[in-house]
Amino acid sequence: MKEYELDKLLTDKDLVEERIKEFQEQKILKKQKIDINEIQGHLLKADHNLRFVSENIRLGFYDWAITGCYYSCYHAALALILTKGYSSKDHLATLCILIKEFYKKGLSQEDIQILSRLLDYQDVLFYVESKNKREDATYSTKIKFDKSESEQLRIKATLFVSKIKSILKDSQ
């Protein structure tokens, strides 16, 4: 997602509602019963992926570390939207629910921007290159990432997951 598109979503509640309605009509975004076990499952998966990231950095598999950062943050985001009774099969739909339900209520503009860049399939990882790096890491035949970059992304993913857990804890 381009930055100006994200800015529109952050400032236009009607646009967010319109997109959510479209996603619901397409059955990409669904209302569901809040399931504490499923929320915990997403958080456990986020933690599992963070351990996977650390281990892959230690072993020198930096491409897989980047992929693990992506999935760790995505599972944390799914846990958070489930607390509002939503399940999502699309990254933009997930982002719209996060904006609607959590922007300025636990998540800052920077948090939303980081997640947008991480989850989007047309941008690049955290601040610079989200999905393209994840796709490169996952599908490319070349090794393109170093320890320093992977470690920076691991720290950002860890901070994001921690923030989600904090929001969940504060809402109990």
PATI-768357 format. One record per residue: residue number from 0; residue in three letters; x, y, z of N, C-alpha, C in turn. Coordinates in Angstrom, 3 decimals. Example, Ala and Ser with C-alpha at 12.3 -4.5 7.8 and 13.67 -1.06 7.14 Angstrom:
PATI-768357
NODE  nr rest     n.px     n.py     n.pz    ca.px    ca.py    ca.pz     c.px     c.py     c.pz
NODE   0  Ala   13.190   -5.690    7.800   12.300   -4.500    7.800   13.200   -3.300    7.800
NODE   1  Ser   12.850   -2.250    7.080   13.670   -1.060    7.140   12.900    0.030    7.870
***
This chain:
PATI-768357
NODE  nr rest     n.px     n.py     n.pz    ca.px    ca.py    ca.pz     c.px     c.py     c.pz
NODE   0  Met    0.851   -1.168    0.000    0.000    0.000    0.000    0.898    1.233    0.000
NODE   1  Lys    0.586    2.146   -0.861    1.340    3.387   -0.931    1.042    4.228    0.303
NODE   2  Glu    2.009    5.047    0.682    1.868    5.836    1.906    0.650    6.751    1.873
NODE   3  Tyr    0.383    7.367    0.702   -0.784    8.270    0.631   -2.088    7.496    0.794
NODE   4  Glu   -2.127    6.236    0.332   -3.331    5.416    0.522   -3.533    5.099    2.001
NODE   5  Leu   -2.446    4.797    2.675   -2.527    4.533    4.108   -2.966    5.791    4.848
NODE   6  Asp   -2.411    6.936    4.470   -2.807    8.199    5.102   -4.302    8.450    4.937
NODE   7  Lys   -4.856    8.107    3.763   -6.306    8.249    3.546   -7.081    7.391    4.540
NODE   8  Leu   -6.643    6.156    4.705   -7.328    5.260    5.643   -7.223    5.774    7.079
NODE   9  Leu   -6.076    6.341    7.415   -5.877    6.832    8.775   -6.700    8.076    9.084
NODE  10  Thr   -7.091    8.804    8.047   -7.809   10.067    8.270   -9.275   10.028    7.850
NODE  11  Asp   -9.698    8.980    7.152  -11.061    8.944    6.624  -11.804    7.711    7.154
NODE  12  Lys  -12.541    7.896    8.239  -13.273    6.783    8.859  -14.295    6.174    7.908
NODE  13  Asp  -14.918    7.016    7.079  -15.913    6.506    6.128  -15.273    5.564    5.114
NODE  14  Leu  -14.075    5.904    4.657  -13.362    5.045    3.713  -13.038    3.699    4.360
NODE  15  Val  -12.600    3.730    5.597  -12.299    2.483    6.316  -13.560    1.626    6.422
NODE  16  Glu  -14.672    2.240    6.803  -15.938    1.505    6.913  -16.366    0.928    5.564
NODE  17  Glu  -16.177    1.712    4.508  -16.530    1.253    3.154  -15.699    0.036    2.765
NODE  18  Arg  -14.399    0.094    3.041  -13.525   -1.035    2.706  -13.898   -2.270    3.529
NODE  19  Ile  -14.193   -2.069    4.804  -14.591   -3.189    5.656  -15.861   -3.836    5.116
NODE  20  Lys  -16.821   -3.024    4.728  -18.070   -3.548    4.163  -17.787   -4.365    2.897
NODE  21  Glu  -16.922   -3.850    2.028  -16.555   -4.584    0.804  -15.929   -5.929    1.151
NODE  22  Phe  -15.012   -5.923    2.111  -14.356   -7.173    2.506  -15.357   -8.163    3.098
NODE  23  Gln  -16.334   -7.666    3.841  -17.347   -8.555    4.403  -18.240   -9.128    3.308
NODE  24  Glu  -18.611   -8.303    2.335  -19.429   -8.787    1.219  -18.691   -9.849    0.411
NODE  25  Gln  -17.376   -9.705    0.301  -16.561  -10.671   -0.440  -16.176  -11.881    0.417
NODE  26  Lys  -16.625  -11.882    1.664  -16.340  -12.954    2.622  -14.844  -13.110    2.909
NODE  27  Ile  -14.127  -12.021    2.743  -12.707  -11.980    3.081  -12.552  -11.670    4.566
NODE  28  Leu  -13.481  -10.880    5.068  -13.508  -10.476    6.465  -14.830  -10.957    7.045
NODE  29  Lys  -14.743  -11.672    8.153  -15.961  -12.233    8.743  -16.051  -11.871   10.213
NODE  30  Lys  -17.288  -11.711   10.660  -17.538  -11.579   12.093  -17.588  -12.993   12.657
NODE  31  Gln  -17.019  -13.158   13.816  -17.065  -14.458   14.465  -17.073  -14.256   15.968
NODE  32  Lys  -17.442  -15.303   16.651  -17.447  -15.271   18.104  -16.010  -15.092   18.591
NODE  33  Ile  -15.851  -14.256   19.603  -14.522  -14.066   20.186  -14.110  -15.371   20.855
NODE  34  Asp  -12.969  -15.877   20.453  -12.487  -17.171   20.922  -11.129  -16.965   21.600
NODE  35  Ile  -11.132  -17.004   22.922   -9.909  -16.775   23.695   -8.830  -17.786   23.324
NODE  36  Asn   -9.215  -19.037   23.093   -8.231  -20.061   22.724   -7.585  -19.749   21.380
NODE  37  Glu   -8.371  -19.257   20.442   -7.814  -18.907   19.136   -6.895  -17.684   19.247
NODE  38  Ile   -7.290  -16.719   20.057   -6.434  -15.548   20.289   -5.099  -16.005   20.864
NODE  39  Gln   -5.161  -16.848   21.892   -3.931  -17.376   22.493   -3.117  -18.181   21.481
NODE  40  Gly   -3.804  -18.915   20.615   -3.116  -19.676   19.577   -2.334  -18.779   18.628
NODE  41  His   -2.938  -17.665   18.232   -2.225  -16.719   17.364   -1.009  -16.131   18.082
NODE  42  Leu   -1.168  -15.813   19.362   -0.037  -15.257   20.114    1.070  -16.291   20.298
NODE  43  Leu    0.686  -17.538   20.556    1.688  -18.604   20.659    2.421  -18.791   19.335
NODE  44  Lys    1.673  -18.699   18.231    2.289  -18.824   16.907    3.230  -17.646   16.652
NODE  45  Ala    2.838  -16.443   17.077    3.715  -15.278   16.927    5.020  -15.501   17.698
NODE  46  Asp    4.909  -15.976   18.939    6.105  -16.260   19.742    6.946  -17.372   19.120
NODE  47  His    6.273  -18.405   18.651    6.965  -19.514   17.984    7.765  -18.989   16.787
NODE  48  Asn    7.130  -18.128   16.000    7.816  -17.572   14.832    8.991  -16.692   15.238
NODE  49  Leu    8.874  -15.971   16.352   10.009  -15.162   16.823   11.179  -16.053   17.237
NODE  50  Arg   10.887  -17.186   17.869   11.963  -18.138   18.196   12.582  -18.696   16.915
NODE  51  Phe   11.738  -18.983   15.940   12.193  -19.447   14.625   13.135  -18.412   14.006
NODE  52  Val   12.769  -17.144   14.116   13.589  -16.057   13.575   14.957  -16.048   14.252
NODE  53  Ser   14.966  -16.077   15.576   16.235  -16.044   16.319   17.128  -17.221   15.947
NODE  54  Glu   16.531  -18.383   15.865   17.308  -19.582   15.529   17.862  -19.499   14.102
NODE  55  Asn   17.067  -18.992   13.179   17.541  -18.869   11.801   18.641  -17.822   11.663
NODE  56  Ile   18.565  -16.754   12.443   19.660  -15.773   12.432   20.928  -16.431   12.967
NODE  57  Arg   20.795  -17.166   14.070   21.950  -17.854   14.655   22.593  -18.806   13.646
NODE  58  Leu   21.758  -19.472   12.863   22.259  -20.449   11.891   22.668  -19.824   10.554
NODE  59  Gly   22.395  -18.529   10.389   22.772  -17.855    9.151   21.732  -17.924    8.047
NODE  60  Phe   20.515  -18.337    8.371   19.442  -18.401    7.377   18.622  -17.117    7.440
NODE  61  Tyr   19.200  -16.031    6.943   18.607  -14.700    7.091   17.330  -14.533    6.275
NODE  62  Asp   17.249  -15.205    5.132   16.034  -15.120    4.322   14.838  -15.683    5.093
NODE  63  Trp   15.024  -16.805    5.772   13.934  -17.401    6.540   13.629  -16.581    7.789
NODE  64  Ala   14.624  -15.906    8.318   14.384  -15.024    9.466   13.420  -13.907    9.078
NODE  65  Ile   13.608  -13.329    7.906   12.728  -12.251    7.441   11.308  -12.771    7.247
NODE  66  Thr   11.179  -13.939    6.665    9.857  -14.542    6.491    9.194  -14.780    7.849
NODE  67  Gly    9.962  -15.231    8.819    9.426  -15.445   10.159    8.962  -14.157   10.824
NODE  68  Cys    9.675  -13.052   10.595    9.249  -11.742   11.128    7.868  -11.389   10.597
NODE  69  Tyr    7.697  -11.582    9.313    6.414  -11.300    8.660    5.284  -12.081    9.329
NODE  70  Tyr    5.455  -13.387    9.457    4.387  -14.219   10.010    4.164  -13.969   11.502
NODE  71  Ser    5.202  -13.632   12.217    5.048  -13.314   13.630    4.133  -12.110   13.820
NODE  72  Cys    4.389  -11.054   13.078    3.558   -9.845   13.187    2.143  -10.098   12.683
NODE  73  Tyr    2.008  -10.871   11.631    0.675  -11.136   11.096   -0.178  -11.908   12.102
NODE  74  His    0.407  -12.912   12.754   -0.361  -13.665   13.754   -0.740  -12.781   14.940
NODE  75  Ala    0.146  -11.892   15.347   -0.195  -10.962   16.433   -1.363  -10.067   16.016
NODE  76  Ala   -1.338   -9.589   14.784   -2.428   -8.744   14.278   -3.743   -9.519   14.228
NODE  77  Leu   -3.695  -10.778   13.806   -4.914  -11.601   13.774   -5.472  -11.810   15.179
NODE  78  Ala   -4.594  -11.985   16.152   -5.052  -12.121   17.540   -5.781  -10.859   17.979
NODE  79  Leu   -5.230   -9.717   17.628   -5.823   -8.454   18.052   -7.192   -8.225   17.421
NODE  80  Ile   -7.330   -8.475   16.118   -8.639   -8.229   15.492   -9.682   -9.231   15.974
NODE  81  Leu   -9.239  -10.412   16.372  -10.178  -11.407   16.887  -10.812  -10.947   18.202
NODE  82  Thr  -10.116  -10.103   18.952  -10.700   -9.583   20.195  -11.910   -8.697   19.917
NODE  83  Lys  -12.060   -8.251   18.680  -13.225   -7.457   18.277  -14.208   -8.289   17.466
NODE  84  Gly  -13.959   -9.612   17.413  -14.887  -10.511   16.743  -14.715  -10.591   15.241
NODE  85  Tyr  -13.496  -10.386   14.750  -13.237  -10.460   13.311  -12.204  -11.533   13.010
NODE  86  Ser  -12.388  -12.192   11.870  -11.340  -13.027   11.294  -11.126  -12.537    9.870
NODE  87  Ser   -9.905  -12.634    9.413   -9.545  -12.046    8.128   -8.703  -13.005    7.304
NODE  88  Lys   -8.906  -12.929    5.990   -8.109  -13.710    5.044   -7.315  -12.785    4.126
NODE  89  Asp   -7.176  -11.525    4.523   -6.545  -10.539    3.651   -5.815   -9.511    4.509
NODE  90  His   -4.646   -9.137    4.062   -3.831   -8.222    4.847   -4.430   -6.824    4.934
NODE  91  Leu   -4.990   -6.328    3.840   -5.607   -5.002    3.875   -6.855   -5.011    4.755
NODE  92  Ala   -7.615   -6.086    4.703   -8.791   -6.207    5.573   -8.361   -6.190    7.040
NODE  93  Thr   -7.302   -6.903    7.350   -6.765   -6.910    8.710   -6.359   -5.507    9.123
NODE  94  Leu   -5.670   -4.822    8.240   -5.217   -3.462    8.521   -6.394   -2.517    8.750
NODE  95  Cys   -7.442   -2.647    7.960   -8.629   -1.787    8.126   -9.274   -1.990    9.495
NODE  96  Ile   -9.366   -3.230    9.950   -9.934   -3.482   11.276   -9.022   -2.910   12.357
NODE  97  Leu   -7.723   -3.055   12.188   -6.803   -2.476   13.167   -6.967   -0.963   13.239
NODE  98  Ile   -7.119   -0.328   12.081   -7.315    1.126   12.064   -8.633    1.482   12.738
NODE  99  Lys   -9.690    0.779   12.366  -11.016    1.082   12.929  -11.045    0.892   14.442
NODE 100  Glu  -10.508   -0.204   14.899  -10.685   -0.590   16.296   -9.545   -0.175   17.232
NODE 101  Phe   -8.342    0.029   16.695   -7.192    0.218   17.586   -6.351    1.461   17.312
NODE 102  Tyr   -6.554    2.111   16.169   -5.762    3.311   15.888   -6.124    4.395   16.895
NODE 103  Lys   -5.127    4.925   17.526   -5.251    5.935   18.590   -5.889    5.360   19.855
NODE 104  Lys   -6.031    4.050   19.909   -6.566    3.372   21.101   -5.603    2.254   21.491
NODE 105  Gly   -4.351    2.498   21.329   -3.331    1.499   21.636   -2.283    1.410   20.550
NODE 106  Leu   -2.695    1.576   19.306   -1.747    1.562   18.193   -1.565    2.989   17.678
NODE 107  Ser   -0.318    3.364   17.478    0.003    4.695   16.962    0.042    4.674   15.438
NODE 108  Gln    0.170    5.850   14.860    0.311    5.938   13.406    1.542    5.162   12.955
NODE 109  Glu    2.618    5.270   13.711    3.840    4.543   13.354    3.613    3.030   13.382
NODE 110  Asp    2.886    2.534   14.383    2.583    1.098   14.451    1.808    0.652   13.216
NODE 111  Ile    0.793    1.432   12.847   -0.023    1.102   11.676    0.838    1.142   10.417
NODE 112  Gln    1.708    2.143   10.310    2.573    2.250    9.133    3.517    1.061    9.039
NODE 113  Ile    4.091    0.679   10.163    4.995   -0.476   10.169    4.238   -1.724    9.723
NODE 114  Leu    3.075   -1.939   10.316    2.307   -3.129    9.961    1.853   -3.079    8.512
NODE 115  Ser    1.450   -1.916    8.050    1.029   -1.775    6.655    2.147   -2.192    5.715
NODE 116  Arg    3.315   -1.698    5.980    4.443   -2.018    5.102    4.836   -3.476    5.220
NODE 117  Leu    4.651   -4.027    6.393    4.980   -5.440    6.584    3.964   -6.347    5.915
NODE 118  Leu    2.691   -6.035    6.057    1.646   -6.931    5.575    1.326   -6.768    4.105
NODE 119  Asp    1.618   -5.631    3.546    1.186   -5.354    2.188    1.962   -6.171    1.168
NODE 120  Tyr    1.259   -6.641    0.146    1.879   -7.437   -0.901    2.453   -6.587   -2.020
NODE 121  Gln    2.479   -5.258   -1.899    3.043   -4.437   -2.959    4.142   -3.530   -2.451
NODE 122  Asp    4.463   -3.590   -1.193    5.477   -2.707   -0.632    6.618   -3.531   -0.087
NODE 123  Val    7.486   -2.911    0.691    8.657   -3.596    1.178    8.753   -3.498    2.692
NODE 124  Leu    9.523   -4.360    3.296    9.509   -4.661    4.719    9.875   -3.500    5.630
NODE 125  Phe    9.103   -3.289    6.713    9.308   -2.285    7.766   10.012   -1.041    7.254
NODE 126  Tyr    9.372    0.013    7.056    9.897    1.312    6.661   10.424    1.344    5.247
NODE 127  Val   10.926    0.272    4.714   11.560    0.334    3.411   10.939   -0.633    2.428
NODE 128  Glu   10.954   -1.932    2.735   10.559   -2.920    1.735    9.834   -4.112    2.322
NODE 129  Ser    8.549   -4.071    2.523    7.818   -5.144    3.196    7.785   -6.428    2.404
NODE 130  Lys    6.751   -6.632    1.654    6.509   -7.914    1.035    7.559   -8.320    0.035
NODE 131  Asn    8.111   -7.371   -0.681    9.102   -7.749   -1.688   10.273   -8.468   -1.039
NODE 132  Lys   10.704   -8.015    0.124   11.794   -8.709    0.807   11.308  -10.054    1.323
NODE 133  Arg   10.072  -10.088    1.833    9.554  -11.374    2.295    9.475  -12.338    1.127
NODE 134  Glu    8.983  -11.847   -0.020    8.899  -12.710   -1.197   10.287  -13.091   -1.686
NODE 135  Asp   11.200  -12.119   -1.723   12.571  -12.441   -2.110   13.137  -13.500   -1.175
NODE 136  Ala   12.918  -13.299    0.118   13.440  -14.241    1.100   12.828  -15.617    0.910
NODE 137  Thr   11.564  -15.655    0.552   10.856  -16.920    0.431   11.088  -17.601   -0.910
NODE 138  Tyr   11.071  -16.832   -2.002   11.034  -17.431   -3.339   12.305  -17.263   -4.168
NODE 139  Ser   13.163  -16.330   -3.815   14.351  -16.084   -4.622   15.347  -17.230   -4.477
NODE 140  Thr   16.142  -17.428   -5.514   17.177  -18.458   -5.458   18.504  -17.890   -4.967
NODE 141  Lys   18.566  -16.588   -4.718   19.790  -15.949   -4.239   19.647  -15.591   -2.762
NODE 142  Ile   20.768  -15.611   -2.067   20.791  -15.167   -0.676   21.085  -13.675   -0.704
NODE 143  Lys   20.140  -12.857   -0.210   20.243  -11.410   -0.370   20.281  -10.650    0.946
NODE 144  Phe   20.264  -11.319    2.072   20.096  -10.626    3.336   21.247  -10.944    4.266
NODE 145  Asp   21.555   -9.979    5.132   22.660  -10.199    6.057   22.160  -10.256    7.494
NODE 146  Lys   23.089  -10.571    8.387   22.741  -10.733    9.793   22.212   -9.433   10.385
NODE 147  Ser   22.840   -8.328   10.070   22.443   -7.037   10.638   21.007   -6.677   10.269
NODE 148  Glu   20.672   -6.822    8.997   19.317   -6.511    8.539   18.301   -7.446    9.194
NODE 149  Ser   18.614   -8.711    9.240   17.706   -9.684    9.854   17.507   -9.391   11.335
NODE 150  Glu   18.577   -9.017   12.013   18.485   -8.712   13.443   17.649   -7.456   13.688
NODE 151  Gln   17.794   -6.449   12.851   16.976   -5.233   12.976   15.493   -5.569   12.808
NODE 152  Leu   15.185   -6.392   11.835   13.792   -6.783   11.599   13.259   -7.640   12.741
NODE 153  Arg   14.119   -8.484   13.296   13.712   -9.312   14.441   13.333   -8.426   15.625
NODE 154  Ile   14.124   -7.403   15.868   13.838   -6.484   16.978   12.511   -5.770   16.745
NODE 155  Lys   12.286   -5.281   15.531   11.030   -4.586   15.226    9.830   -5.521   15.355
NODE 156  Ala    9.983   -6.746   14.886    8.890   -7.716   15.004    8.616   -8.037   16.472
NODE 157  Thr    9.669   -8.205   17.255    9.518   -8.489   18.684    8.803   -7.346   19.393
NODE 158  Leu    9.177   -6.119   19.077    8.527   -4.952   19.686    7.056   -4.869   19.291
NODE 159  Phe    6.759   -5.182   18.031    5.371   -5.142   17.576    4.538   -6.190   18.310
NODE 160  Val    5.028   -7.409   18.382    4.298   -8.479   19.076    4.112   -8.114   20.550
NODE 161  Ser    5.137   -7.553   21.165    5.026   -7.130   22.568    3.965   -6.055   22.748
NODE 162  Lys    3.896   -5.132   21.807    2.888   -4.076   21.896    1.482   -4.667   21.791
NODE 163  Ile    1.289   -5.615   20.882   -0.016   -6.273   20.744   -0.385   -6.968   22.057
NODE 164  Lys    0.564   -7.673   22.650    0.300   -8.360   23.923   -0.066   -7.360   25.011
NODE 165  Ser    0.606   -6.228   25.023    0.313   -5.188   26.007   -1.101   -4.635   25.828
NODE 166  Ile   -1.492   -4.403   24.586   -2.851   -3.928   24.301   -3.871   -4.954   24.782
NODE 167  Leu   -3.601   -6.224   24.508   -4.520   -7.286   24.925   -4.606   -7.374   26.451
NODE 168  Lys   -3.473   -7.259   27.104   -3.451   -7.324   28.566   -4.210   -6.144   29.170
NODE 169  Asp   -4.010   -4.952   28.622   -4.679   -3.750   29.132   -6.183   -3.780   28.904
NODE 170  Ser   -6.621   -4.530   27.891   -8.056   -4.561   27.577   -8.821   -5.589   28.408
NODE 171  Gln   -8.108   -6.371   29.196   -8.777   -7.409   30.005   -9.385   -6.826   31.254
***
